[in-house]
Amino acid sequence: MGQMSTAGRPPRAFISYASDDKQRFVLEFASHLLTNGVQVWLDKWELGGGDSLPQRIFDRGIGQSDAVLCVLSDVALAKPWVREEFDVAVVRRIAGKTRLIPILLDNDLNVPVAIEHLFHYNVPRQGFDYVAAEVVRDMFNVSRRPPLGRPPPFVGSLPNVRQLDDPIDTAVFAALIEHFRRLDSPNWITFSNSIGEAVEPLGISYEQVLDSIEILERQHLVNAQKMLGPRWQLKGIPDYVWLEEEARGGLDVDALRRKMLSDIVNEPTGPKPTDWYDYRGIHWRTVTAILNEFSRAGYIAVSTTREFRTYGTSRRSRGVHSARWSRRSSGRN
């Protein structure tokens, strides 16, 4: 496709038409283009006595135009001269030297095969004013796309969490992580309403929150149970997901694993109550997740009560001393 305009000059258009269509359409159309800043090549305005028609039309007209506007009608398609101009325009379009814009003046025209695939205008169906205005937009490369709006608040300002396919799901996931980070006990019960309130300032509706929680639950990114009515009971974040997000936030999770395992192995007096607060600056959920990993790997044995969890040496890891894990407080929301 040829460049429609260049810096320092107006776009140039060559109008190919049959003389029978001059009065009913072409003259008014050409005048509209000229009035709106398009340099129009029209034989009535360009040719004078003694001019060579082929030279003026093909060299200066079509040859120097950014677009050829082919005005097609029942009469025009039967004119050999119009077909000659049309053929030259098709060749130049294929070569990338010009743009070819078909304009139909009659309905049910047998459009030439060479341009059947091109977007065209239909004056009887669309009206003169619409077609004329749209061709001006074409000549100046004015986009028909509506202006780009500002992105919603939840886009571009999300915390450092995994980015999911849908930014709304990402925002809800970030809110879930932050919500559970604020809880100071595993005994708290929480529901989707709390997440809805957290993301409401981001322009996310509660219905979208419910949809996102369902998606996150299916992807095993949150432990949740659907309740009667429009809400979910939120039970927590899976251990591996929580630890991945802790690592994403800058925590050296592997170093913490080594330290905790070393603390258990090197305790000389055997099992003892160990408070979550012994690991200053580390979230209790992170410590619990790592201990659960140790248990699943068979490094320690676990028994759970309402007040504390006891971690003892497993049969498969007899060299590992036991530890007991207690919590200072519990609560319910």
N, C-alpha and C positions, 0 to 999 in steps of 0.2 A: 504494500500500500504506500502511495506517495505521501510525502509530507504535505499537510494541508496549508501551512503558512510558514513563512520564514521571518526572522527578525528584520525589522526595518521596512517591510512591505506588506500589503494586504494579501489575503489568499486570492487565488485566481481560479475562475471557473469558466469552462467552455460549455455552451449550451448547444446540444445537437437536437434538431427538431425538423419537422416538416412545415413548409410555409403555410399549409392549411391550418396549422395549430397556432400560428403567430398571434392572431387577434384574440382567440378564445382563452389563451393561457400565457404564451411565452413572453409577450411584451410586458405584461403586468408583473409576471414572475421575475423577469430580469431586472426590472426597475426596483422591485422590492429588495433583491439582493444588493444592487448597487447602493441603494439608500442605507443599507445596513453594513456597509463597509467591505463588500465582496467585489473585487474587480472582475466584471463579467465580460467575456468575449462573445459578442453577438454579431452575426454577419451584417445586420442592418446598421450597426454602429461602427463597424470596423472596415468594411469594404468600400472602395471608391473606384471611380472610372480608371480603367487600365490595370487594375490589380490582378495578379495571378491567383485564381481561386485555390488551386491546390497548395501553393506556397503559403498564402495567408492563412488558410484553414488548418492545414496539417502541420506546418512548421511553427507559425506564430500562435495559432489558436490552440489546437490540441497539444502541440509540442511544448508549449510554455505554461500549460495549466496544471494546477494542483489537483483538479477534479474535473471530470467530464460528466455533465448532467444530461443524460439521455432521456428526452421527453418522448415517450412511446405512445402511439395511438394506432388505431386500425389503419389510418392513412399513412403514418410515418413508417410502419413496418413494411409497407408496399413500395416505398421510395428507394431506389437504388443508391442515391447520394447519402441518405440517412444511414442505410446499411453499411456504406463504405466508412463513414465516420465512426459508426458503432464498432465495426471490425477493428479499426485502428485503435480505438479506445480500449478494447478488450486486450489487444496485444500489449499495449503500454501498461495496462493494469497487471497483467501476468508478469511483466518485467519489473514491476514494483516502481514504475515511474509516475503513476497517476492513480487517482481513485475514481471508480466508476459508480455513479449513483443513478439507478433507474427511477424514472418518475412516470407512472402510468396515468394516462388521461381517460382511458376507457376500461370498463370492467370486462372480465373474461377474455383478456388478450392472450394470444398464443405467444408467451414470452420466449425469446430466443434461448436455446439450451445453454449457451455460454454464460448467461446471467441468472438462470433459474435459482441458483443457490444464494444469490446476493439479496440482502435486505433491500426492499424497495418501498417507495411511497405510492399510494393510490389516491389520486385527487378526488374522484367521485365519492369514495368511502370516507376519506379523512378530512376533506375540505381544503380549500386553497390556503387559508390562513395557517392551519396546522402544518401543512407540507412546507410552505415557504419559511415558517419559523424554524422548523426542524432542519431544513437544508442549511440555513444560516448557522445553526449550532454545529452541524457537521463541518462546515467550512472553517470554523474557528476552533474545532476540537473541543467544544464545550461538553463536559460530561453530563450525562443524564442521571447519574447516580446522586441520590439525596446526600446532603452534607453529613459527614461523619460526626456522630454525637460523642459526648464524653462517656467513657466506660463507667459501668456501675461501681459503687464504692468498694465492692469486694474484689475487684480486679486490680492488680498491681500493688496492693498494699498488704498482702497476706504475710503472716509470719513465716519463719523458715521451717516449713513442713513439706512433706512430699506433695508434689503437684499432681493432682488427679486430672482425668480427662475433662471434667466439667469444673470450672472455677467455683461454682456454687458448692459442689461436693468438697472441694478443697477448703473453702471457707468454713463449712460445717465441721469438717474433720479438725481444722485448726481450733475451732471453738471447743470441740470435745476434749482435745488434748489440754487446752488451757483450763477447762472446767475441772477435769480430774486432777490437774496439777494443784488446784487450789484446795482440794479436799485433804484433810489431815488424818483420815481414817478409812480403812476398807469397809467399815460398817455403814457408811452413808448410803442412802438410797436416793437416786436422782432420776429425773424424767426428762423427756424431750422438751418440755415447756421451758426448762432452764436454758437450753441451747437456743430455742427460738427467741428468747429475750436477749441473748448475747449477740445474735447476728441480725436482729431487727434493724439496728442503726445502719447496717450495710445494705439495706434494701432487699433483704431476703425474707420472703413470706414464711409463715409457719408451715404451709402446705409444702413448700420447697424443702424445708428442714426435714419433714417427715419422709419425703421422697429420698433425700440424701442419706438419712440414717438407714433406710432400707437398703440402699445401694452399698453403703459402707459395711453393713452387717453381712451382706452377701459376699463381699470381698474380704471378710474376716479382719476388718480394720477396727471394729468395735464389737464388744459383747453386749447385745441388746435383745430385749424380748418385746414383741408387739403386744400391747394391751388393748382391752376393749375401749372403743372410742379413739379419737385421733391423737394417740400418744404412744411413745415407746418408753419402757423402763431401761435405763442405761446401767449396765453392770460393770463396765470398765473397758480398758484397752488391753488387748492381748499382750502378753509379756514381750514377744519378739518385736511387735509394732512399737511398744513403748520404748524399748531399748534402742531401736533404730532411730526414733525421733530424738532421744537423748543424745545419741551420737551425732545426729544432724545439728543439734544445738551446741555442739562443741565438747561434750563430755567424753573423756577417754574411757569408754565402757570396758574395753579389754583390760586396762590397767586396774579398774575397780574390781573386775572379776578376780584378777590375780591377788589383789590385796585381801579381798574377803575370804578367798579360799585359804590364803596363808594364815589369816587370823584364826580360822577354824582349825587348821592342821596344827598350828603351833600353840594352841591354848594348853598349857601344861597341867591344868587342874581338872581337865575333863569338861563335861557340859556345864554351862553357866548361862544365866539370863543375860541376853545381849540386847541393849536398847537400840532402836532405829536411830536415835539421836547420836549414837556413838560415831556415825559417819556424818560429820558436820558438812553442811552444804549439799548433801546428796538427798534427793527426794526419797521418802520412804517407799514409794511405789517402785523406784528404780532398784532399791536394795531388795525388796520382795521379789521382783522379777528375776533377779540374778540368783537368789536362793532357790526359787522355783526351778530355774535352769539346772542348778546343782542337783536338785532332787530328781528331776526327770533323767539326768545323766547317771544317776545312781551313786553320786558322790556322798550324799547325805540322805537320811531317812526323815520323814516329816510326819508329825502328828499335829492336828489343829484343834484348838479350843476357842471359845468365844473371846478369851482374854489374850491368848498368846499362841504362837506357833513354836513347836519344839523341833529342832533339827538335830538328829543323832546320827552316829556312824552307821552306814548301811553295811550289809554283809559283803557287798561287792567292793567296798572301799574301806577295809578294816584299818588301814593306816591313817584315816582321816578322823580327827577328834570331833566329838559332837559339840553342837552349840544350841542354845535355846534362845528363841526370838520372842520378845514380849513387846507390848505396846502400852504407852502411858494412858491413852485415852481412847474412847470410842464414842461414836455419835450416830445420829440418825437424822436425815433431812426429809 
